[in-house]
């Protein structure tokens, strides 16, 4: 991965906002989580707290503010505090974003296993 100045600045801005590395990679066009973490380390950015240690910095996506274009992957357990939906832009007509589609759907090679 060759990091452009724009991509590096976007990574830095999102990292400092507390956006998870996987989400940063998704927003940067499908860069892996590990590539994002490696670049953040080389930039000297401090380690992010785990989701359990901090409140999300983004709006919590609930059924009240979930739109047709947002990923509908549930996060947490219904009825418990903090339950929400992913909310990242979904892929085409599928109900989920790229990351959650990869977890929800199996390829033909996976079915044979």
N, C-alpha and C positions, 0 to 999 in steps of 0.2 A: 504494500500500500504506500503510495506516494502522497504525502500530506501537503495540500495546498495551504496558502496563508488563510484563505477563507474558511476551509474546513478546520484548520487548527484553531482559529478564533471562535468558530461556532462550538467546537468541542470545549474550549476553555469556558465560554459563556454558559453553556448548558451544565457543565460539570460543577461550576460554582453555584448554580441554582439548585444543585442536588438531584438533577435528573439522572436516573440509573444508566450505567454504561451501555446496557443492551438497547435502551431507548435512544441514546445518543447515536449509537451505530445505525439504528433504523432510520433516524432523521437525516443522517449523513449519506444515505443511499445504500444501506445494507452492509456496512462495515461490521466486522465481528466485535463482540463484546471485549474479547481479549486484546484486539488491536486498539480499541479505545482506551482500555486500562493501561496498556503499554505506553501509548502516546502521552496519556495524562501523567504517568510516572516520569517519563523523560522530560516533561514540561515542569516537573516539580510541584504538581498540584497535589494537595493533601488528599489522603484516603477518604473516600466517602463513607458516611455512616450507613449501616444496613437499614433497610426499610423499617425494621422493628425498633430501631433506635431513634428514628426521627419521623416527624409528620411529613406527609407528602407536600411538596411545594406547589403542586398543580391543583387545579380545581378537582374535587372528587366527583367522578362521573357516576350519577345515580340514574334511575329510570326517569326522573324528572327532567334531566338535562341531556339524556342520551339521544343523539340524532341518528338518522338513517345512514349517515356516512361514517359512523364511529364503530370501532370494534366492540362487540358485545360479550367478550370473554369476561366471565365473572371472576372477581378477585375477593377472596374471603368467603364468609358464610352468610347467607341471607339471614336477616334478623339480628346479626351481631354488629356492634359498632365498627365502622370502617369498611363495611361491605360496599363494593363499588364495581364498576366495569372498566375495562382497559381504556377505551376512548380514543385510541390511536386510529388514524384513518384506515378503513378496512380495504381489502383487496377486491376490486370488481364487485360481483354480486354475492361474494361470500360474506358471512356475518362477522368474520374476524380479520385482524391485521396479519401481516406476513408471519410474524413470530408465532401467533396463536394458531394460524392455519397449519403451520408445521407440526404443532402438537396435536391438533384435532383430527387431521386427515393423514392416512397412511398411504404411501405409494404402493404400486403393485409389487415391488421387490420386498417390501415390508410384510405384505399379506402372506407370502409364501413361507415366511419364517415361523 
